[in-house]
Each structure stands twice: as structure tokens, then as C-alpha cells.
């Protein structure tokens, strides 16, 4: 069973003292909604990193191999501002 209790209401405290706890039951307590949001966003970030990190590692390995062979192409930054000299 899953119970959700808001302890901002004092009556909830007295209600929860009657819950029967057994060995290996899990009790999960959080402080606020923002904590739950942070945990959710961290979970999404970890899922994204699980997918993205091996891809970035493979790209870095291929780039390093190309540099070692001398066949590497110069990196191009799309949309990067250009710096020009005015000659002053």
C-alpha cells in the first residue's frame, strides 16, 4: 500500500501513528514539492546522460584517431561570431 500524508495538517500526525509497520517496509519522506521536482529532473538528466555519454565518447575517440592519423578536419562552429581586426 502507498500512503500520501501531508504533515502540515496536525490531524494527519495522529492518523499516521496508527499505521502498522512491518519488517522491510519502506518509509519515504520528502520536504517539499520542489524536492520532488528536483529529483524528477535529476532522473531525466541521468537518463539523458546514459544515452548521450557513450555517443560523445565515440565522437571524441574518432576525432582523436583522425588527429593521430593527420586526417582531422578543422572544427567548424555554426553560428559563432567572427572576430575581425580594425587595424588600430
C-alpha positions in Angstrom: 0.0 0.0 0.0 1.1 3.5 -0.6 0.0 6.4 1.7 0.5 10.1 1.0 0.4 12.2 4.1 0.6 16.0 4.3 2.0 16.7 7.8 1.1 20.4 7.5 -2.3 19.2 8.9 -1.8 18.2 12.6 -4.6 15.6 12.4 -2.5 13.7 9.9 0.1 13.0 12.5 -2.3 11.3 14.8 -3.7 9.3 11.8 -0.3 8.1 10.8 0.6 6.9 14.3 -1.9 4.1 13.8 -0.2 2.7 10.7 1.1 -0.8 11.2 4.8 -1.1 10.2 6.4 -4.4 9.5 10.0 -5.5 8.8 11.3 -4.4 5.4 8.6 -1.8 4.9 9.8 1.3 3.1 9.2 4.8 4.6 9.8 7.6 2.1 9.7 11.2 3.4 10.3 14.4 1.4 10.4 18.0 2.4 8.6 19.8 -0.3 7.3 19.8 -3.9 10.5 21.5 -5.1 12.4 18.5 -3.8 10.3 16.1 -5.8 10.7 18.3 -8.9 14.5 18.3 -8.4 14.5 14.5 -8.0 12.5 14.1 -11.2 14.7 16.5 -13.2 17.8 14.6 -11.9 16.3 11.4 -13.1 15.6 12.8 -16.6 19.2 14.2 -16.6 20.6 10.7 -15.7 18.6 9.0 -18.4 19.8 11.6 -21.0 23.4 11.2 -19.8 23.1 7.4 -20.1 22.2 7.8 -23.8 24.4 10.8 -24.6 27.7 10.0 -22.8 28.7 6.9 -25.0 27.9 8.9 -28.1 30.1 11.8 -27.0 32.9 9.3 -26.1 32.7 7.7 -29.5 32.9 11.1 -31.3 35.9 12.0 -29.2 37.6 8.7 -30.0 37.1 9.1 -33.7 38.3 12.7 -33.6 41.4 11.6 -31.6 42.1 8.9 -34.1 41.7 11.3 -37.0 44.1 13.8 -35.4 46.6 11.0 -34.8 46.4 10.0 -38.5 46.7 13.6 -39.6 43.3 13.4 -41.4 41.3 15.6 -39.0 39.2 18.3 -40.4 39.2 21.7 -38.8 36.3 22.2 -36.4 33.5 24.5 -37.6 31.3 26.3 -35.2 28.0 27.1 -36.8 26.6 30.5 -35.8 29.8 31.5 -33.9 30.6 35.2 -34.1 33.6 36.2 -36.2 36.3 38.4 -34.8 37.7 41.0 -37.2 40.6 43.3 -36.7 40.2 47.0 -37.4 43.9 47.6 -37.8 44.2 50.1 -34.9 
